[in-house]
Amino acid sequence: MTTGAFDSTAKLGPRARRGRRRASRALLYTFLIALLLVFALPLLWALSSSFKARGDIFGYPPKLLPSPATLDNYRGLLDENPFWSWLLISTVVAVISTVAAVLLCALAGFAFAKYRFRGKNVLFNVMFSSLAVPFAVIVVPLFVMLAKAHLTTPYFALVVPWVAPAFGIFMMRQFAEQSIPDALLDAARVDGCTEFGLFRRVVLPLLRPALGALGVWSFLNSFNSLIWPLIVVSDPGDYTLPLGIQALFGATNRQYDLVLAGSVLAAIPSLLVFFLLRKQLLEGLTAGAVKS
């Protein structure tokens, strides 16, 4: 702020300053409400339409509340399609991917933050640079590598892309540098702690907020993935949930009623994970933002 602007603000009377604060606050609330509507309206529309008959979904004028409400879409989805199989496969793959990603990223991030070894900076820069490469670019080479190695078993192939994400390693490295004092590690070594014991007993508890944030991020990434399952899964019996919903959408007559019901049910696991780990997610994302 310039000196002239500061002087003009200081010259305002109390009533004028209160008026300016109210105007700023009103503008802020208007922006936040508009942002909330942009994100919430599609979800509300999907939830409402999942209880409507197919012919009423795109009726005009649109109705927010279904009239009459029906459960036929959910019955049709659950009775005529292997929805629970899709949900089970997606959940198992997401849980395995999340556990592997959290463990491997914590190990790698801790090593990059607290150990000295030859080529450390080169390895970290190569890993960090991979964040700039879109996943779609490496989909085909990654699939060819798995095919050549005869590792295209659905469960294994679905987990591979998510076990050591570059973002997770970078996040763990930054958090370990800021939250784990070297003196604490040295004291544990003097007490006879092994390097792996040091990681398990000292480092992991201190990394807990970042681990929670990474866990939420990894679970949602894996659970909602569509492109990679579309490449590696060919048997309908191995479809994940996004792939199954995509198959319903691509079926004859565009089954919007079943797709909307499936989308509403598919959102439940993601919302549960988010709300259960919301505290850890916020702590992990804001850690290090303010220096003591």
Secondary structure, DSSP 8 states (H G I E B T S, - for coil): --HHHHHHHHHS-HHHHHHHHHHHHHHHHHHHHHHHHHHHHHHHHHHHHTTS-HHHHT-SS--SS-SS---HHHHHHHHHS-HHHHHHHHHHHHHHHHHHHHHHHHHHHHHHHH---TTHHHHHHHHHHGGGS-HHHHHHHHHHHHHHTT---HHHHHHGGGSS-HHHHHHHHHHHHHHS-HHHHHHHHHTT--HHHHIIIIIHHHTHHHHHHHHHHHHHHHHT--HHHHHH--SGGG--HHHHHHHHHHSTT--HHHHHHHHHHHHHHHHHHHHHTHHHHHHHHHTTSS--
